[in-house]
């Protein structure tokens, strides 16, 4: 009887340790994915200044753009879609029909540390969003709707970076310059 109780106790503790290790492992993977998304976001954002004039973004709209991942970010202004289109073109991420260039987008994401972890998922999410909004003929509006869909999809997947994480990274990069 004593041996049976000890075996059950050992089995229960092993199950608890396994659950704890899996939980910690999942947390590390999710945080790693968020870090990759943060890096991709900041890298993509480097083209914003270049695209400001072409997309007719005012200083205020450009400032708003930095809050893309906030829950209350508004996808209301066509100029933001034009800016995303310009930024995507800057990195050669669009085809001639202004749709995502899958191979180039995959390579772009993989160019960031650990980008290979998220590249396929991100391309898939963008592609699904493009299909959902394909009927929109105005490229800027369509790309804005795709960006909104992508953001919501990333939040649902748990890979969207927080504004605090992005701002902390942005401040660290600015101070390092």
Secondary structure, DSSP 8 states (H G I E B T S, - for coil): -HHHHHHHHHHHHHHHHHHHHHHHHHHHHHHHHHHHHHHHHHHHHTTHHHHTTTTT--HHHHHHHTTTTSTT-----HHHHHHHHHHHHHTT-B-TTSSB-HHHHHHHHHTSTTGGGTHHHHHHHHHHHHHHTTT--SHHHHHHHHHHHHHHHHHHHT----HHHHHHHHHHHHHH-
